[in-house]
Amino acid sequence: MERRTFLASAAAIGAGFATRPVPWPQSEPIRVAFLIGDNVNVIDLAGAWEVFQDVMIGPGHDQGFSPFTVATSRAPVTGTAGLTLVPNHDLAHAPAPRVVVVPAHHAPPESLEWLKRVAHTADLVMSVCTGAFVLARAGLLDGLTATTHHEFQDALARDFPKVTVERGPRYVEHDRIATAAGLTSGIDLALRVVERYYGAEQARATADYLEYRSRA
């Protein structure tokens, strides 16, 4: 499959730094772990989840991504406005992910330790909204540029002086770490991840299927 860089979208909605296409396994879906906990933001989770669940490589191929949720235990997690979620895996038994998505949520120390561990082997770790604070607490944003929801950018810059906060782009990406701004911007970043694995045409086809148009 042709691997191309979606330069138009990257210039319009994201700030990229030395990012490159990511090799993908043709024999199995790419495992995507969504790290969740109490007060997980619904659209932070659902927006990116919908992108990954809807990616199809093409006729005769399996789905491109296999998303699952992981938390400290398999006990129900209460999301925003009371939505109840039952995690697919606990931290000790989750399969090794190639992509990790960190939505806004209350992340206990055990989750931070798991995140630091899997970040060493995952292709990409991405946050959505104030999930950037979880990445920062795990030390994954030290020395990098990043973004978060516009109402919390000052707090991110104040609390984590090793992080340079970008104000304006829908997402900021590096080779193995990426952060999306608020809420629906997680859809943009997830589509960018699709592009990095499978190319611009597949990302556009996924956005079309979603009836999604970035407001950038």
N, C-alpha and C positions, 0 to 999 in steps of 0.2 A: 504494500500500500504506500502511496506517495506520502511523504511527511513534509508538510509545509507550515510555515509560520504565518499566523493570522495577524499580519502587521496592522491592518486597519483597526481591528478591535483592540489590540494591545495599546496603540497610540491613543485611542479615544477613551478607553475606560480603565486602563491599568498602567501602573508604572512597573516596568520589567527590568531586571538586572541580571544579565548573563544567564537567562533561562534558555533551555534547549529542549528539543523533543525528548520524550521518555520512551525507552524500549518497552514493547508490550508483548506478553506471551500469547501466542496464537492458539494455544491448546486449552486455556482455561480463563474464566473471567478474572478481572482484577479485583481483589478484595479491598473494600473500602470500609474502614471502621469509623463509626460515629461515636465519639466519646461523649456520654451524657451523664447527667446527674440532676438533682433536684433543681427546679426552676429553669430547666432547659427551655430556651426560646423556641417556639413552635416553628416559625418560618425559617429561622436559622438552620434548623434540622431538616424541615420538609422541603425547602427550596432546593438545596443541594442534593438531597435524597432523590427528589423527582428527576433531576438531571441525570444522575447516575443510573437510576433504575430504567430510564427510557432509552439509553444509548444502545443501539443495535449496530453491529459491525456491518451487516449486509445480509442478503439472502443466503440461507444455508449455514449461517454462523450463529454461535451462541451469543447471549447478551455480553456486552463488553465489560460490565462492572457487576460486582456482587456486593451490595451494601449490607451492613449489619450494625446493630447497636451494641455497645459495651459500656458497662458501669461497674461500680465497686462490687455489686452483687446482682442477682437476678430478681431482687425485690422490685416491685413497681416503683417507677420514678414519676414524680408529679411535675409536669411542665407548666408553662405559663398559662394562666386562666384555668388551671385545674385539669388539663389534659393528662391522662394517665398512660404511661408507656411501660411495657415490660421488656427489659433489655434482652437481647438474644444471647449475650454471653457475659460472664463476669470477667474481671481483669485477669484472673488466673487461668482461664480456659479459652480466652479469645484466640482465634487463629491469627497468625502473623499477617498484618495488613501491608499492602503496598501504598495505600493512601489513607491518611487519617484526617477526619473532619472534626473540628472542635467548635461547636456552637457555644453561644453564651449559656453558662450554667454555673452552679456552685460546684467547684472541683475540689474534693478533699485531697490531702497529701498523697494518698495511695494512687489517685488518678494521675497526679503530677509525676510520680515515680514511673508509672506505666508509660506515660507519654514520653518521658525522657528516654526510656529504654527502647521503645519501638521506633523512635525518631532516628536511631542509628541505622536501622535497616530499611525503613520505609522509603519509597521513592519521593514522597511528598507529604508534608504536614501542612494543612491549611486551617485557618480559623475564620469564623464568621462573627461579625459584630464584636461584642466584648469578650468573645472567645479569645481575642488577642491577649487579654490579661492572663488567661490560663497559660498560653504559650510563653508569655513574658515571665510568669512565676516559675515556669519550668526552665527558664534560662535559654529558651530556644530563639529568642529575638535579640539577644545581646549582640551589639555591633551591627545590627541590620536596620533597614528602614521598614516601617510597618504602618498600618492604618487600623482604624476601628470606627465605631459609630461616632458621628460628628459631635454628639453631646459628651463623649467621654475621651476625646482626643487630648484635651489638656491634662486630664487625670493620668492617662497613659504616659504622657511625656514627663509629668511630675513624679509619678511613682517608679518609673523605670528609666532613669537617665541614660542608660546604655542603649536605649532604643531611640532612633530618629523617626518621629511621627510625620507621615506624609498626610497632608490635608487636601482633599479634593478628589483624588482618583477613587474609582469604585473598588479597586483592589491594588495591592502592591505585591509583586512576586519576586522571589529569588529562586535559585536553582532547586532547592529542596524545602523551602519554607515560603508560605504565602499567606497573606491576610486580606480579608475582605472588610469593607466598611460595614454599614448597618444593614441588617435584615435582608432585603431582596438582593443586595449586592453579592450575597453568597451564590446566587444563581449565575451571575456573570463569572465569578471565579471558578465555579464548578464547570461551566462551559469551556473556560480556558484550559482546565485540566483535561477535559475531553480532547481539546485541540492538541495539547502537548502529546497525548498518547496516540491519537488516531487521525489528526489533521484537521484543517479548517473546514473542509466540506462536511465532515461528520459532525463537527460542532454546530455548523449552520443548520444541518438537517435536524439535529436534536432541538435546537432553539425553535425551528419551524414547527416541529411536532408539538412542542410545549405551548405554541402560540405566544412565544415570549419575544419581546423587543426591549432591549436595554433603553433606558431613558437618556443614556449618555449620547 
